[in-house]
Amino acid sequence: MLHRGSPFEALSLFQDILSSGMFLRVRVTGRSMSPFLTGGEIIMIKKTPASCLRKGDLVFFKNLDGHPVIHRIVKKQKRGDDITFQTRGDALIGFDGPVREEEILGKVCVVEKGEEHYNLEAPHWRCANYLRAIINLYESRLYSRLSVFKKLLT
C-alpha cells in the first residue's frame, strides 16, 4: 500500500476510514498478487463482515507483524462463533498464517488498472476469483508434496 509515515500509522488511519463506513482507495505497491495485481493499480476496499467473505475474495488484513496485506482467501473455516481464513498471494507458494476475522479490515471490491475498472463483486469476477483460489490451494498443496518427495529422493 502507498502511505506516508510508518505502516502502523497508515494502518490505523485505514482502519478508521473503513470503520466509519467509507471506502478506502489506495495504490498497490507489492507484487505478491501478480499477475492479477502487479503494483500501481488503484483498489477500493470496503469493510465487510467476515460472515460475508468467500473463497476467492481479496481481503485487506494486518499480518502477524502488523503490516497491511492484500491476499486472496483460499479457505474459510468456522469453529463455533470464530471464523478464520487461510490466505495466499497469487504469486507466492506458501500460505499466510491463519487470519482471524478481527484481523480482516476489508475486502477489495474494485480494481482500477489505467482506464479499466473491474468490479470484483460482479458475478463473472466472483467466479474467476473463486477458481483462482482453488488453483492457489492446489498449487500450494502440490508444491508441499513435491518438496517432501524431493527430500525422500535425496
C-alpha positions as CSV (number, residue, x, y, z in Angstrom):
1,M,0.0,0.0,0.0
2,L,1.2,3.5,-0.7
3,H,1.4,5.5,2.5
4,R,3.4,8.2,4.3
5,G,5.0,7.7,7.7
6,S,5.1,4.3,9.4
7,P,3.0,1.4,8.2
8,F,1.4,1.3,11.6
9,E,0.2,4.9,11.4
10,A,-1.2,4.3,7.9
11,L,-2.9,1.1,9.1
12,S,-4.6,3.0,12.0
13,L,-5.8,5.6,9.5
14,F,-7.0,2.9,7.1
15,Q,-8.9,1.2,10.0
16,D,-10.6,4.5,11.0
17,I,-11.7,5.1,7.4
18,L,-13.1,1.6,6.9
19,S,-14.8,1.6,10.3
20,S,-16.6,4.8,9.5
21,G,-18.3,3.1,6.6
22,M,-16.3,4.8,3.9
23,F,-14.4,3.2,1.0
24,L,-10.6,3.2,1.2
25,R,-8.9,3.9,-2.1
26,V,-5.2,3.1,-2.2
27,R,-2.4,2.3,-4.7
28,V,-1.0,-1.3,-4.8
29,T,2.8,-1.4,-4.3
30,G,3.5,-5.1,-3.8
31,R,3.8,-7.9,-6.3
32,S,2.6,-10.8,-4.2
33,M,-0.7,-10.9,-6.1
34,S,0.9,-10.9,-9.5
35,P,-0.2,-11.4,-12.3
36,F,-3.6,-10.0,-11.2
37,L,-2.1,-7.1,-9.2
38,T,1.4,-6.1,-10.3
39,G,1.8,-2.8,-8.5
40,G,0.5,0.6,-9.5
41,E,-3.2,-0.3,-9.6
42,I,-5.7,1.6,-7.5
43,I,-8.0,-0.5,-5.4
44,M,-11.1,0.3,-3.5
45,I,-11.7,-1.5,-0.2
46,K,-14.8,-1.7,1.9
47,K,-15.5,-3.1,5.4
48,T,-17.2,-6.4,5.0
49,P,-18.4,-8.7,7.8
50,A,-16.4,-11.9,8.0
51,S,-19.6,-14.0,7.5
52,C,-20.0,-12.4,4.1
53,L,-16.5,-13.2,2.9
54,R,-16.0,-16.1,0.5
55,K,-13.3,-18.2,-1.0
56,G,-11.6,-16.1,-3.8
57,D,-12.2,-12.7,-2.2
58,L,-9.2,-10.4,-2.0
59,V,-9.0,-9.2,1.6
60,F,-7.1,-6.4,3.3
61,F,-5.7,-7.5,6.6
62,K,-2.9,-7.0,9.0
63,N,-0.3,-9.7,9.1
64,L,1.4,-11.2,12.1
65,D,3.9,-8.3,12.1
66,G,1.0,-5.8,12.0
67,H,1.7,-4.7,8.3
68,P,-1.2,-4.2,5.8
69,V,-1.5,-7.0,3.2
70,I,-3.9,-7.8,0.4
71,H,-4.2,-11.5,-0.4
72,R,-6.8,-14.0,-1.6
73,I,-8.9,-16.2,0.6
74,V,-8.3,-19.8,-0.3
75,K,-10.1,-21.4,2.7
76,K,-12.6,-20.3,5.3
77,Q,-13.1,-22.2,8.5
78,K,-15.8,-21.7,11.1
79,R,-15.3,-23.2,14.6
80,G,-18.1,-22.3,16.9
81,D,-18.5,-18.5,16.6
82,D,-15.0,-18.0,15.3
83,I,-14.1,-17.6,11.7
84,T,-10.5,-18.0,10.4
85,F,-9.2,-17.6,6.9
86,Q,-6.3,-19.2,5.0
87,T,-4.9,-16.6,2.6
88,R,-2.2,-16.6,0.0
89,G,-0.8,-14.2,-2.5
90,D,-1.3,-15.4,-6.1
91,A,2.5,-15.1,-6.8
92,L,3.5,-17.0,-3.6
93,I,3.8,-20.7,-3.0
94,G,3.1,-20.8,0.7
95,F,0.0,-19.8,2.7
96,D,-0.1,-16.9,5.1
97,G,-0.6,-17.8,8.8
98,P,-4.3,-18.2,9.7
99,V,-6.0,-14.9,9.6
100,R,-8.7,-14.3,12.3
101,E,-11.8,-12.4,11.4
102,E,-10.8,-9.5,13.6
103,E,-7.6,-9.1,11.6
104,I,-9.6,-8.6,8.3
105,L,-10.0,-4.9,7.8
106,G,-11.9,-5.0,4.5
107,K,-12.5,-6.6,1.1
108,V,-11.2,-5.3,-2.3
109,C,-14.3,-4.5,-4.3
110,V,-12.9,-2.5,-7.3
111,V,-9.6,-2.6,-9.1
112,E,-8.6,0.3,-11.4
113,K,-5.9,-0.6,-14.0
114,G,-5.3,2.6,-16.0
115,E,-8.6,3.4,-17.7
116,E,-10.1,-0.1,-16.9
117,H,-12.3,-0.6,-13.8
118,Y,-13.0,-4.1,-12.5
119,N,-15.9,-4.6,-10.2
120,L,-14.8,-7.7,-8.2
121,E,-18.4,-8.1,-6.9
122,A,-19.8,-8.8,-10.4
123,P,-20.8,-12.5,-10.9
124,H,-18.1,-13.2,-13.5
125,W,-15.3,-11.8,-11.3
126,R,-16.6,-13.7,-8.3
127,C,-16.4,-16.9,-10.3
128,A,-13.0,-16.1,-11.7
129,N,-11.7,-15.3,-8.2
130,Y,-13.2,-18.4,-6.8
131,L,-11.5,-20.5,-9.4
132,R,-8.1,-18.7,-8.8
133,A,-8.5,-19.6,-5.1
134,I,-9.0,-23.3,-5.9
135,I,-5.9,-23.2,-8.1
136,N,-3.9,-21.5,-5.4
137,L,-4.9,-24.1,-2.8
138,Y,-3.9,-27.0,-5.0
139,E,-0.7,-25.3,-6.2
140,S,0.5,-25.0,-2.6
141,R,-0.5,-28.5,-1.7
142,L,1.2,-29.9,-4.8
143,Y,4.4,-27.9,-4.1
144,S,4.4,-29.1,-0.5
145,R,4.0,-32.8,-1.5
146,L,6.7,-32.4,-4.2
147,S,9.0,-30.9,-1.6
148,V,8.5,-34.0,0.7
149,F,9.0,-36.3,-2.3
150,K,12.2,-34.5,-3.3
151,K,13.6,-34.8,0.3
152,L,12.9,-38.6,0.2
153,L,14.9,-38.9,-3.0
154,T,18.0,-37.0,-1.7
